[in-house]
Amino acid sequence: MQFKKYIYFSIFLITFSFPALCQDLKKVKNSADSLFAQRKYLESFGYYETILKNDKIAPDMLLKMAYVKEGMGDYTMALYYLNLYQLNFPNSLILKKMDKLGAKYNLKGYEFTDYEYFASIYNKFGDQISYIFLGISLVFFLYTSFRIYKGKNYSRSRLYLVLLVLLFSYGFINFGIPSYKGIVNQDHIFLMDGPSSGANVIAITQKGNRLNILNKDKVWYEVLYEDKPAFIKKNYLLTIVNSRNAEQFNLFSILYNNSKIVYWKTKEILKELSTLRD
């Protein structure tokens, strides 16, 4: 009985405290905007940072935070906020701005490409796009199934095409377009050839460089460096995530790990078969 009372009280507290929190954050943002307009940039940044820590974002807020950090010469954090903007509010002008800022400081990983823009658009509207494809595929699948049921002729190639689109739709809904990135937050960071401090150093990367993330464990990220896998400690990377692509990344990481296991097991089996033949 006491436990039920505790649950009801918790639900009541959350229900009525959430709108109050939103109202408080709105007041904080208004104060921050007012300070920014008065060119009190550092004071306004503190308020914006409080809002961001509560997982609330607004496009103008992120741009102002990037502006403040760029003005302070902190190009790493400026790029971080621009990346967060691009993840949540895709805009080709922001991609060009990051490309320009990256070139100014000789940074890697910010080259403007059509794929980057398409991936960011998908990250924003991915659910709608996927469900549209899924709906079209289901209509064709049901139509083909009905023709088979009625004993009418059907095209196998069309059926295979529909199944393929269904498979892709499932993949997009669950994993999206792999585009998980992080920004190096310190200078002279070692990239290793394995997830261990005793592994070989394959490169030294600089503060501000952006890396594609392939996988993660408790201590390390597996990243792409010059199209080759490498490992970097988690505390040296600012990950560019929101709630949607964080969930996708966890799923993608599981899939990636399983595919690696299958690859190495298959390689071992083929090696053993080759030995037996010899």
Order of alpha helices (4+ residues) and beta strands (2+ residues): alpha-alpha-alpha-alpha-alpha-alpha-alpha-beta-beta-beta-beta-beta-beta-beta-alpha
